[in-house]
Amino acid sequence: MSFVRKSKKKVERRKTKKLPISKVNYLMDFAILLIFLLAMEPSATGIVIHEWLGLVFTIIIVVHLLLHWAWIIAISKRFFKKLAGQARLNFVLNIFLFIFITILIFTGIMDSKVILPFLGVRFESIFNWRFLHNFSANIILLILGLHIALHWKWIVLMTRRYATNLIPSHHSRSRKTKTKGDRA
Ligand code: HEM
């Protein structure tokens, strides 16, 4: 009897420890997706909002990488040794995502008409940054689709856990108590 109570307490403690970080990850991933999709349409937002959105996107990406740093190091070490096929594919996709996001941000800054002049930086460039900027944005969109497909189970689980909590329902309590689904 006391053993059951103790293990229940253990699960409760683990739950309260793990929930905030997975919630932070979930909200951050959601923000990254939303900002990216908004930034894909500069003609709709206007260039001023576009560039500031790009800056917020850059900051969130850096935080996202820091939050997943342990995973990045662990998989890098195991990459050429023993690693499950899906984890390997996931890692390769993430490397491409990182490369194209870096190109996107760099070319956006080089072509900047708002943030750089705001900081007092002005220069004439003969290179067509806009082409590379647009190209990398489209490649990222493609990789993001695959990235979302690979993480679909996690997304559904987290959406059930957090998003459905916003809508009061008699099911939400039983959904809340599930502990599975924290990302590897
Ligand atoms: C989430 C990140 C971003 C995405 C998805 C994105 C996407 C795009 C796309 C699709 C275009 C249209 C390109 C074309 O029509 O040829 C564009 C244009 C542009 N972007 Fe970005 N961008 C991002 C971040 C940035 C950043 C950080 C900056 C600068 C600080 C920036 C500056 C520009 C500029 C100056 C243009 C050209 C606008 C014009 O001349 O009409 N972008 N971007």
Residues whose N, C-alpha, C, O or C-beta is under 5 A from the ligand:
A	BS01	HEM	I35 F36 A39 M40 P42 H50 E51 G54 L55 F57 L104 I105 G108 I109 D111 S112 K113 I115 R130 N134 A137
